[in-house]
Every structure is written in C-alpha cells, then in structure tokens.
C-alpha cells in the first residue's frame, strides 16, 4: 500500500483563503489536494475565515449606508429593521383621520 501524500498546509493560510471567499475546492486546488481533505481537516479554519468575510462585508455595508447610499439604507432597513415597501401603516383598511385646525 502506498504511503499517503503529505501536504504542507497551514491552518492560518486556509483561513486567509476562506476569508477571501474561496471555496473548499478552490483552496484544495491551490494546495493540490482534495476538497474532502480541506473539509475534514481544516473546517475550523474555513469556518472562521468565512465568518471574517461576512464581518468585513457588514462593515462595508454600514460604511456605505453612513455615506448616504440610498440603496444600502433601504436594503439594511428591510433586512435588519424588518421594514418593507408595503406602505401599510394601519392594521385595518380604514382611512387615516383627517382634521383641519
């Protein structure tokens, strides 16, 4: 039986690649190994790296919203605050009261 191949894979490098959005297959192609090896032996690093990319994206979205990007403000309002385009203010179909003072 042949000896298993030894790969020079460092967890921190796997994490960095995952933080760039690389898939397990892309990371495996980079190292010349199987995606199964990356998934089984380095899952804690890929998970942390993918969490890091999500954090960076959220930071960039909030920065864009703070800079006045209407599209990002609307999207974040819908996602984070539960806002919608429905326009229904009241729960019933009655018109809003009107008074002239």
Order of alpha helices (4+ residues) and beta strands (2+ residues): alpha-alpha-alpha-alpha-alpha
